[in-house]
Amino acid sequence: MPSNLDVCSAEYEEQRLQALADYQILDTPEESAFDDIVEVASLICEAPIAVVTFVDRDRQWFKSEKGLGVRETLLDVSICAHAILQPGLFIVPDTTQDPRFANNPLVTGEPHLRFYAGALLESHDGYPLGTLCVLDYQPRELTERQRFALQALANQVVAHMELMQAHREQAELIRELEATRHELAKRAATDPLTGLLNRRAFEQRLNQEVALIQRGAPPAALMLIDLDHFKRVNDALGHQAGDEVLVRFTDLCREAFRQADVIGRWGGEEFVVMLPRATVAEARHAADRLHQLLATTPMRDDISSPLFITASIGVCSLTGSSDLDGCLQKTDELLYRAKAQGRNRTVCES
């Protein structure tokens, strides 16, 4: 326990208040667990008033109360503020005979409190937080059994607070683990350069779409894109410049395609797009938009001659009877037909 000198210090009081704040108990709603403890304390001690109170900076706040009808009072009328300055039980048999409380407005006026007994509520590291107290309108004493029971019930208050804190920490840990799991799953499914789905994740999404189509969803379209002569960019400007071109091309894809369309990096300079609920003709229009953007948007304009690139594209349909591997192979064949016909064009299945 801290020394008496420490107890009187402002630093110690700040540490005590921080310990109280760590429990996140102040200004929380009423809870049956605390209400039950207050009821039992009132019954055992044969007291009309019982309170779980916490001593804040300038007030005492009641987590649960019986017989008072208020949730907080100013600190300057608090008997509990004196109780937390000593360990164990703090008992005032007759408040009118105690110079510390004889002029207290709660003693001289309503509700005319004459008896007080408070069991200390301590944090796990020994800071006094408040009390479980019982009060009466008549001067009196507690029996030894009542004293023991009051302290035991106070220990249960602290134990429940510790349990609540552990539950909050566990919930926070679960949220952090879930966020980490989500981030790891996202990284496992994402191409690190472009932020698009990687090949494995795209194939999973493609399988899902085919399954939906087989259950009656409208057909979709599949598009395979290859950047023309991309090796020349790497050879002339370096791989870092090549990476910048791939990122810029990704931005153009996001502009050319719908938000519902799924874009992935198939590998190297190859990209793949799945267009749900789209016909081959609609996919062809989207490919034309991409060609137009490529024709008017330099991939790099920080060099002497702005760099433009073109792309070859193959498009096929996804229907309920589609074989996924066969569809991917067909799209690949259409892509190479576009290259054979002179590149910078789209070839669709007939």
C-alpha positions as CSV (number, residue, x, y, z in Angstrom):
1,M,0.0,0.0,0.0
2,P,1.2,3.6,-0.7
3,S,2.4,5.6,2.3
4,N,0.2,8.2,4.0
5,L,2.3,10.9,2.4
6,D,1.6,9.4,-1.0
7,V,-2.1,9.2,-0.2
8,C,-2.1,13.0,0.3
9,S,-0.2,13.7,-2.9
10,A,-1.8,15.0,-6.0
11,E,0.1,12.4,-8.0
12,Y,-1.4,9.6,-6.0
13,E,-4.9,11.0,-6.4
14,E,-4.4,11.1,-10.2
15,Q,-3.3,7.5,-10.1
16,R,-6.3,6.5,-8.0
17,L,-8.7,8.3,-10.4
18,Q,-7.0,6.6,-13.4
19,A,-7.5,3.2,-11.7
20,L,-11.1,4.0,-11.3
21,A,-11.4,5.1,-14.9
22,D,-9.8,1.9,-16.1
23,Y,-12.8,-0.1,-14.8
24,Q,-15.1,2.0,-17.0
25,I,-17.8,1.8,-14.3
26,L,-18.7,5.5,-13.8
27,D,-22.0,6.6,-15.3
28,T,-22.9,3.2,-16.5
29,P,-26.5,1.9,-16.4
30,E,-27.9,0.0,-13.4
31,E,-27.1,-3.7,-13.4
32,S,-28.8,-6.5,-11.5
33,A,-25.5,-8.0,-10.2
34,F,-24.8,-4.9,-8.2
35,D,-28.4,-4.3,-7.3
36,D,-28.5,-7.9,-5.8
37,I,-25.4,-7.2,-3.7
38,V,-27.0,-4.0,-2.4
39,E,-30.2,-5.8,-1.4
40,V,-28.3,-8.5,0.4
41,A,-26.1,-5.9,2.2
42,S,-29.3,-4.1,3.3
43,L,-30.9,-7.4,4.5
44,I,-27.9,-8.7,6.4
45,C,-27.0,-5.4,8.0
46,E,-30.7,-4.6,8.7
47,A,-30.1,-1.2,7.2
48,P,-32.7,0.9,5.2
49,I,-30.0,2.3,3.0
50,A,-27.3,0.4,1.1
51,V,-25.1,1.8,-1.7
52,V,-22.3,0.8,-4.0
53,T,-20.5,4.2,-4.4
54,F,-17.4,5.3,-6.2
55,V,-15.5,8.5,-5.3
56,D,-14.8,10.5,-8.4
57,R,-12.8,13.8,-8.6
58,D,-15.6,16.1,-7.3
59,R,-18.5,13.8,-6.7
60,Q,-19.5,10.4,-5.4
61,W,-21.4,8.3,-7.9
62,F,-23.7,5.4,-7.0
63,K,-23.6,2.3,-9.2
64,S,-26.4,0.9,-7.2
65,E,-28.5,2.3,-4.3
66,K,-31.4,1.4,-2.1
67,G,-33.1,4.0,0.0
68,L,-31.5,7.1,-1.3
69,G,-33.3,7.8,-4.6
70,V,-30.3,9.6,-6.2
71,R,-27.4,8.5,-8.3
72,E,-24.7,11.0,-7.1
73,T,-23.9,13.7,-4.6
74,L,-21.2,16.3,-4.2
75,L,-18.0,15.1,-2.7
76,D,-18.1,17.7,0.1
77,V,-21.0,15.9,1.7
78,S,-19.6,12.4,1.2
79,I,-18.8,10.2,4.2
80,C,-17.3,7.7,1.7
81,A,-14.6,10.2,0.8
82,H,-13.3,9.7,4.4
83,A,-13.9,5.9,4.2
84,I,-11.5,5.4,1.3
85,L,-8.6,7.0,3.3
86,Q,-8.3,3.9,5.5
87,P,-8.3,0.1,4.8
88,G,-11.0,-2.3,5.8
89,L,-14.3,-1.2,7.4
90,F,-15.0,2.4,8.2
91,I,-17.8,2.7,10.8
92,V,-19.4,5.8,12.3
93,P,-21.8,4.7,15.1
94,D,-23.4,8.1,15.5
95,T,-22.7,10.8,12.9
96,T,-23.9,13.6,15.3
97,Q,-21.2,12.7,17.7
98,D,-18.4,12.7,15.1
99,P,-16.9,16.2,14.5
100,R,-16.2,15.3,10.9
101,F,-19.9,14.7,10.1
102,A,-21.9,16.5,12.8
103,N,-22.5,19.5,10.5
104,N,-23.0,17.5,7.3
105,P,-26.2,18.6,5.6
106,L,-27.2,15.0,5.1
107,V,-26.9,14.6,8.9
108,T,-28.5,17.9,10.1
109,G,-31.1,17.8,7.3
110,E,-32.9,15.3,5.1
111,P,-32.4,12.3,5.2
112,H,-30.9,12.7,8.7
113,L,-28.3,10.0,8.5
114,R,-27.1,8.9,11.9
115,F,-25.2,5.6,11.2
116,Y,-22.6,4.7,8.5
117,A,-20.6,1.6,7.8
118,G,-18.5,1.2,4.6
119,A,-16.4,-1.6,3.3
120,L,-13.5,-0.5,1.0
121,L,-13.6,-1.3,-2.7
122,E,-10.0,-1.6,-3.8
123,S,-8.5,-2.0,-7.3
124,H,-6.2,-5.0,-7.9
125,D,-3.2,-2.8,-7.4
126,G,-4.4,-1.3,-4.1
127,Y,-6.1,2.0,-5.0
128,P,-9.3,2.8,-3.1
129,L,-12.2,3.3,-5.5
130,G,-15.2,3.6,-3.2
131,T,-17.2,1.6,-0.8
132,L,-20.1,-0.7,-0.3
133,C,-21.8,1.1,2.5
134,V,-25.0,0.8,4.6
135,L,-26.6,3.7,6.5
136,D,-29.4,4.1,9.0
137,Y,-31.5,6.9,10.5
138,Q,-30.6,5.7,14.0
139,P,-27.2,5.4,15.8
140,R,-26.2,1.8,16.1
141,E,-23.4,-0.8,15.6
142,L,-22.8,-3.9,13.4
143,T,-22.3,-7.3,14.8
144,E,-19.2,-9.2,13.9
145,R,-21.1,-11.4,11.5
146,Q,-22.5,-8.3,9.8
147,R,-19.1,-6.7,9.5
148,F,-17.7,-9.9,8.0
149,A,-20.6,-10.1,5.5
150,L,-20.3,-6.5,4.5
151,Q,-16.6,-6.9,3.6
152,A,-17.3,-10.2,1.8
153,L,-20.0,-8.5,-0.3
154,A,-17.6,-5.6,-1.0
155,N,-15.1,-8.2,-2.3
156,Q,-17.8,-9.5,-4.6
157,V,-18.4,-6.1,-6.0
158,V,-14.7,-5.8,-6.9
159,A,-14.7,-9.3,-8.2
160,H,-17.6,-8.5,-10.5
161,M,-15.9,-5.4,-11.7
162,E,-12.7,-7.4,-12.5
163,L,-14.8,-9.9,-14.4
164,M,-16.5,-7.1,-16.4
165,Q,-13.0,-5.6,-17.2
166,A,-11.8,-9.0,-18.3
167,H,-14.8,-9.5,-20.6
168,R,-14.1,-6.1,-22.2
169,E,-10.5,-6.9,-22.7
170,Q,-11.4,-10.3,-24.2
171,A,-13.9,-8.6,-26.5
172,E,-11.3,-6.1,-27.6
173,L,-8.8,-8.9,-28.2
174,I,-11.4,-10.8,-30.3
175,R,-12.0,-7.6,-32.3
176,E,-8.3,-7.2,-32.9
177,L,-7.9,-10.8,-33.8
178,E,-10.8,-10.6,-36.2
179,A,-9.3,-7.4,-37.8
180,T,-6.0,-9.2,-38.1
181,R,-7.6,-12.2,-39.7
182,H,-9.5,-10.0,-42.1
183,E,-6.3,-8.2,-43.0
184,L,-4.4,-11.4,-43.5
185,A,-7.2,-12.8,-45.7
186,K,-7.2,-9.6,-47.7
187,R,-3.5,-9.8,-48.2
188,A,-3.7,-13.5,-49.2
189,A,-6.3,-12.5,-51.8
190,T,-4.7,-9.3,-53.1
191,D,-2.0,-8.6,-55.6
192,P,0.5,-6.5,-53.6
193,L,1.3,-4.1,-56.5
194,T,-2.1,-3.2,-57.9
195,G,-4.4,-4.0,-55.0
196,L,-6.5,-6.2,-57.4
197,L,-7.5,-9.8,-56.7
198,N,-4.7,-12.2,-57.3
199,R,-5.2,-15.2,-59.5
200,R,-6.2,-17.6,-56.8
201,A,-8.8,-15.2,-55.3
202,F,-10.2,-14.3,-58.7
203,E,-10.6,-18.0,-59.6
204,Q,-12.6,-18.4,-56.3
205,R,-14.8,-15.5,-57.2
206,L,-15.3,-16.8,-60.7
207,N,-16.3,-20.2,-59.4
208,Q,-18.9,-18.5,-57.2
209,E,-20.3,-16.6,-60.1
210,V,-20.6,-19.7,-62.3
211,A,-22.4,-21.5,-59.4
212,L,-24.9,-18.6,-59.2
213,I,-25.4,-18.7,-63.0
214,Q,-26.1,-22.4,-62.8
215,R,-28.8,-21.7,-60.1
216,G,-30.5,-19.3,-62.5
217,A,-28.6,-16.0,-62.3
218,P,-28.2,-14.1,-65.6
219,P,-25.1,-15.0,-67.7
220,A,-21.8,-13.0,-67.3
221,A,-18.9,-12.2,-69.4
222,L,-15.2,-13.0,-69.0
223,M,-12.4,-10.8,-70.3
224,L,-8.7,-11.5,-70.5
225,I,-6.4,-8.5,-71.1
226,D,-2.7,-8.4,-72.1
227,L,-0.7,-5.2,-72.3
228,D,1.0,-5.1,-75.8
229,H,4.8,-5.1,-75.9
230,F,5.1,-4.5,-72.2
231,K,8.6,-6.0,-72.1
232,R,9.8,-3.0,-74.1
233,V,8.7,-0.7,-71.2
234,N,10.7,-2.7,-68.7
235,D,13.7,-2.9,-71.0
236,A,13.7,0.8,-71.8
237,L,12.6,2.4,-68.5
238,G,13.3,-0.3,-65.9
239,H,11.1,-2.5,-63.8
240,Q,10.1,0.2,-61.4
241,A,8.7,2.2,-64.3
242,G,7.0,-0.9,-65.5
243,D,5.4,-1.3,-62.0
244,E,4.2,2.3,-62.2
245,V,2.6,1.6,-65.6
246,L,0.8,-1.5,-64.2
247,V,-0.6,0.6,-61.3
248,R,-1.7,3.3,-63.7
249,F,-3.4,0.7,-66.0
250,T,-5.2,-0.6,-62.9
251,D,-6.6,2.9,-62.3
252,L,-7.9,3.0,-65.9
253,C,-9.5,-0.4,-65.5
254,R,-11.4,0.8,-62.4
255,E,-12.6,3.8,-64.5
256,A,-13.6,1.8,-67.5
257,F,-15.5,-1.0,-65.7
258,R,-18.5,-1.0,-63.5
259,Q,-18.2,-1.1,-59.7
260,A,-19.8,-4.6,-59.8
261,D,-17.2,-5.9,-62.2
262,V,-14.5,-8.0,-60.7
263,I,-10.9,-7.2,-61.8
264,G,-7.9,-9.3,-61.1
265,R,-4.3,-9.5,-62.0
266,W,-3.8,-12.8,-63.8
267,G,0.0,-12.6,-63.8
268,G,2.7,-10.3,-65.1
269,E,1.1,-7.9,-67.5
270,E,-2.1,-10.0,-67.9
271,F,-5.4,-8.9,-66.3
272,V,-8.7,-10.6,-66.1
273,V,-12.2,-9.1,-65.6
274,M,-15.5,-10.9,-64.8
275,L,-18.6,-8.8,-65.6
276,P,-21.7,-10.2,-63.8
277,R,-25.0,-9.9,-65.6
278,A,-23.4,-8.7,-68.8
279,T,-23.6,-10.0,-72.3
280,V,-20.6,-10.3,-74.6
281,A,-21.8,-7.2,-76.4
282,E,-21.9,-5.2,-73.2
283,A,-18.4,-6.5,-72.3
284,R,-17.3,-5.4,-75.8
285,H,-18.5,-1.8,-75.0
286,A,-16.5,-1.9,-71.7
287,A,-13.4,-3.0,-73.6
288,D,-13.9,-0.2,-76.1
289,R,-14.0,2.3,-73.2
290,L,-10.7,0.9,-72.0
291,H,-9.1,1.2,-75.4
292,Q,-10.2,4.8,-75.6
293,L,-8.8,5.6,-72.2
294,L,-5.5,4.0,-73.2
295,A,-5.4,6.0,-76.4
296,T,-5.8,9.3,-74.5
297,T,-4.1,8.7,-71.2
298,P,-0.3,8.6,-71.0
299,M,1.0,6.0,-68.6
300,R,3.9,8.3,-67.8
301,D,4.2,11.9,-68.7
302,D,7.4,12.7,-66.7
303,I,9.6,11.7,-69.6
304,S,10.5,13.5,-72.8
305,S,7.9,11.7,-74.8
306,P,4.7,10.7,-73.0
307,L,4.3,6.9,-72.8
308,F,1.2,5.3,-74.2
309,I,0.4,1.6,-74.3
310,T,-2.2,-0.6,-75.9
311,A,-3.9,-3.8,-74.9
312,S,-5.2,-6.9,-76.6
313,I,-8.4,-8.4,-75.2
314,G,-10.4,-11.6,-75.5
315,V,-14.0,-11.9,-74.4
316,C,-16.3,-14.9,-73.9
317,S,-19.6,-15.5,-72.2
318,L,-20.2,-17.4,-68.9
319,T,-23.4,-19.4,-69.0
320,G,-25.0,-22.1,-66.9
321,S,-23.4,-24.7,-69.2
322,S,-20.0,-23.2,-69.1
323,D,-17.0,-25.3,-68.2
324,L,-14.8,-23.0,-66.2
325,D,-11.4,-24.4,-67.4
326,G,-12.8,-24.5,-71.0
327,C,-14.0,-20.9,-70.7
328,L,-10.6,-19.7,-69.5
329,Q,-8.9,-21.5,-72.3
330,K,-11.4,-20.0,-74.9
331,T,-10.8,-16.5,-73.6
332,D,-7.0,-17.1,-73.8
333,E,-7.4,-18.2,-77.4
334,L,-9.4,-15.1,-78.2
335,L,-6.8,-12.9,-76.7
336,Y,-4.0,-14.5,-78.8
337,R,-6.3,-14.1,-81.9
338,A,-6.4,-10.4,-81.1
339,K,-2.6,-10.3,-80.9
340,A,-2.3,-12.2,-84.2
341,Q,-4.6,-9.7,-85.9
342,G,-2.3,-6.8,-85.0
343,R,-2.8,-6.2,-81.2
344,N,-4.7,-3.1,-79.7
345,R,-8.0,-4.7,-80.3
346,T,-10.8,-6.9,-78.8
347,V,-11.8,-10.2,-80.1
348,C,-15.1,-11.7,-78.8
349,E,-16.5,-15.2,-79.2
350,S,-19.0,-15.3,-82.0
